[in-house]
Structures are given as C-alpha cells and as structure tokens.
C-alpha cells in the first residue's frame, strides 16, 4: 500500500500534525504547478507537508488526513514500513470492486451474529430475553438474504453485459453497411457536386486574378476625344489631358503606364466621348487619384466638372454594383443628398467639420 508518497506525479510527502486550513489551500493552489496531485475530497494540493493516502488501485487519486477522518496514530501506523498489509481504494475504485462493500457488510453482520451468539450462551438462563434474541436473529437472517439477492442481481447484470455489447456491435456494423451502400448509390451525385464545386473554385480563382490585373486601373469619363489622324497622336493628346487633370487634383507624381479608349470609335462627332482606361504606376497613386477626383466637380473652368473617374471593376463586380446604383438613384430622387457608394453600401458622405474662428 502506497501511503504518503505521490507516484508518479510528485515527490515523497512529509508528515504534518493536521490538515491545512482553507487559507493554506488557496495558497497552495496558486503556488504549485498543475502536475501536483490534489485531494479528491477538499481539492487541496498534496504537497510534502500534507498527510495523505494514495489509491492502491488506480495510483492516481489522493485523499488527505482531514477527509479520511482517521486519527494521527492510525495514519502513522498505516505508513509505517512494518505496518499492517492494508489497502486504501478511492470511491471510484471501491465501486468497481464487484460487490466488495456488500461482502464487507456481510462480514460485519456475521461478526455481530457471532458476538450475539456468545451473549446468548451467557444469557440462556434468562428466559425473558429469548424472544428478543430470536427476533434479532430473524432480522439478521433477512438482512443476509437481502444482501445475497443483491449480489446475485449484480452478478446477473454482469453476465448480461457481453450480450448487450454484441448487440450494439451488430447495430453499428449494420449502420456502416448502410452508409457504404448509400455512398455507392450516391456516386453520380457526388461527382456532379464535385464538378460544381471545382467550377466555382475556378471561377473564384479567375475573378481574383482579374481583380489583381485591374488593381492599378481607373476609368475616366467625359474627356473629349482627339481628332488627330494617327493613333499615336491621339494617345499623346490624351496623355496631355491626363497630366493637366493630375495637376488639378494634386497628384502630379502619378505616372501613366498605358491609356486606351474603350469601345469602337463613332463617326458622329456629336456623340459622347468614349471612356479611357488608364493604368497607373502604383495602387497608392490610384487611390489618391480616386480620393481627390471629387474636387473636379467644383472646378467650373477648363471643363473639369463634366469629368468622372472610378475604379476599373470586373464584370462580376459591376453586376454586384447594379442594385447599389439603383438604390443610390432612388434615394437621390427622394431628396437625399451627398450620397455615395462605399464598402458595398449606400452611405452619406461625411462633410468636414467647419473651422471655428476666434
């Protein structure tokens, strides 16, 4: 029997006069690491200065002297090297001992019966006590019979457990067979679903690649088209207009890598000019241009007020934006002002706070 020694969690426990008080319990819980065992009764950590016994069956449960409720001299006798060959089990291990508690109870009853028989032999000459002794014997016999029935019932339940396990195993095997059959029947459906999923993943990948290619692009509307004869001359004039526009919105350091008119050129000079797709040198310059482009509406001279700039969206992004544009138009028609589309929502533009002059 292991007494006063933590195996395998900690070192040998030293003796103490009594169980620690509640304050020392809290102090020990905050002081020691989680690998120190604790009492299954009060939760105190079983340290070197705590008297405790370790379960001889599971080797994991400990119980301090205070929770065991045994005197100090009995504890000293139990942990002595030449002490009696006794064993201490925790509550869980004791319950698993297949009727050990009932057997102990029967032993106690038999011991009581033997003591009573001795007393009966001494009191045979007293006739008035015979009836009481017979009643006690009868009750003891009934109690023994009741304990015997309980033991038989527990043994029967243990005998029935293998049959229950076999039945459960058969149910599980049947369910596994059904699942396999359903998977085989659902083969074409699974393949179709996999095809749809793979197609969606490919579309998402293509969308990501297209957005990556367009992340430095802007679309410029309202810039008059050049009437020059050669494409080179028309591009040169568009670049000149863009440079002047960048100066108006304070992004002079932005560089244009490419500019192209979208759509087929119309022979009618009165038709609206085709929009321009402009590829800038960096994402930061694109963001600055879009942020400052709203200032063009306030510039009446030079024709800048009719120019509109937005980012280059993919077809999927433009489709998702249509409901927002419709909502924006409807709310403006109802009298709302300073509305913009931001973060996939129609919100009111924040105005700067007025400057307070002293």
Secondary structure, DSSP 8 states (H G I E B T S, - for coil): --BSB-SSSS-B----SS---HHHHHHHHHHS-TTS-BBTTT--B--TTS-EEE-TTTS--EEEHHHHT--HHHHHHHHSTTS-------HHHHHTSSSHHHHHHHHHHHHHHHHHHHHHHHTTT-GGGHHHHHHHHHHHHHHHHHHHHHHHHHHHHHHHHHHHHHHHHHHHHHHHHHHHHHHHHTHHHHHHHHHHHHHHHHHHHHHHHHHHHHTTEEEEES------SSHHHHHHHHHHHHHHHHHHTT-TT--EEEEEE-S---S-TTS----EEEEES-HHHHHHHHHHGGGGGG--GGGGGG-EEEE---HHHHHHHHHHHHHHHHHHHTT--SEEEETTEEEE----------
